[in-house]
Amino acid sequence: MNRLGRKKEARELLTRCIERDPEFEKVWFNRGVINAALENIEEALSDYNKAIELEPKYANAWYSRGNLRRRMRDFEGSLEDQTRAIELKPDFPEALANRADVKVTLGKVTDAIRDYKKALEVAPPGWSYRRKVKKIVRDLQEQ
């Protein structure tokens, strides 16, 4: 089975899980991830919203919804979601870096550099985005 088929199968399984236990936020979250990967943007947004409604302190749901909102070009909404993810989990380098990306888009370069540096500070040594984020910081500081 190809990847698309596997994702659709996963979505069906997650939907069945939701039917059995509609109060389990992680199932909603995971279906949101699959829907986003399948480009079912509105469904993904709805799934993330439900996960957050069920567990408002679920940092990964805020982070993922922020990423989705960024894809939807809702930059202010994305900024709010990434900020909430960081409030819930201050050592979340991916959320810090993504919030910085949004700030660059919004022209808030100084604030973005601060977030990128904080991401580098809290990230584990082997963080896969470390080199990329360092390069972005250098490039922004040279502007």
Number of C-alpha atoms within 10 A of each C-alpha: 6 6 8 11 10 12 17 15 14 16 20 13 14 20 16 13 15 17 10 10 11 15 15 15 23 21 23 26 27 19 27 30 25 22 22 22 14 15 11 13 18 14 17 25 22 17 26 30 20 22 28 21 13 16 15 15 16 19 23 21 28 27 27 23 29 30 24 24 20 20 13 14 12 14 21 15 17 26 24 16 25 30 21 20 27 21 13 16 15 16 17 20 24 20 29 27 24 23 29 27 23 24 21 16 12 13 11 13 19 13 13 24 23 14 22 24 18 18 26 20 13 15 18 12 9 7 13 10 14 19 11 9 19 16 11 15 18 11 10 14 11 7 6
